[in-house]
Amino acid sequence: MAIKPELLEILVCPLCKTPVKTVHEGAGLKCETCRRVYPIKDDIPVMLIDEAKIEEP
């Protein structure tokens, strides 16, 4: 099950408040500003800064 579009519309990066988009075939949510990727576990986005990984450009 993918993240519902209504939820994706309101999710933002907790650090810089930029909207996030799905990446890695729906396995994560990426902030384009700070390059953090928040994992999605059991169809639930884990929007904790400590859980995010920073992707290199």
C-alpha positions as CSV (number, residue, x, y, z in Angstrom):
1,M,0.0,0.0,0.0
2,A,1.4,3.4,-1.0
3,I,1.1,6.6,0.9
4,K,-2.2,8.3,0.3
5,P,-1.9,11.4,-1.9
6,E,-3.8,13.5,0.7
7,L,-1.2,12.6,3.3
8,L,1.7,13.3,0.9
9,E,0.3,16.8,0.2
10,I,0.6,17.8,3.9
11,L,3.9,16.1,4.8
12,V,7.0,18.4,5.1
13,C,10.5,17.9,6.3
14,P,10.5,18.5,10.1
15,L,13.9,20.2,9.8
16,C,13.4,22.8,7.1
17,K,9.6,22.6,6.4
18,T,10.0,21.8,2.7
19,P,7.5,19.4,1.1
20,V,8.8,15.9,0.6
21,K,8.4,13.5,-2.3
22,T,8.5,9.7,-2.6
23,V,11.8,8.1,-3.7
24,H,13.3,4.6,-4.0
25,E,10.0,3.1,-5.3
26,G,8.0,4.3,-2.3
27,A,10.6,3.3,0.4
28,G,11.3,6.8,1.5
29,L,10.4,10.5,1.5
30,K,13.0,13.0,0.3
31,C,13.4,16.6,1.1
32,E,15.1,18.4,-1.8
33,T,16.3,21.3,0.3
34,C,18.3,19.4,3.0
35,R,18.6,16.1,1.0
36,R,17.3,14.0,3.9
37,V,15.4,10.8,3.1
38,Y,12.9,9.7,5.7
39,P,12.1,6.0,5.7
40,I,8.7,4.5,5.3
41,K,8.2,1.5,7.5
42,D,5.1,-0.7,7.3
43,D,3.4,2.0,5.2
44,I,4.0,4.6,7.9
45,P,6.4,7.6,7.2
46,V,9.0,8.0,10.0
47,M,9.4,11.7,10.0
48,L,12.1,11.9,12.7
49,I,15.3,13.8,11.9
50,D,17.4,11.2,13.7
51,E,16.0,8.4,11.5
52,A,16.7,10.2,8.2
53,K,19.7,9.6,6.0
54,I,21.3,12.4,4.0
55,E,21.7,11.6,0.3
56,E,24.6,12.9,-1.6
57,P,23.6,14.9,-4.7
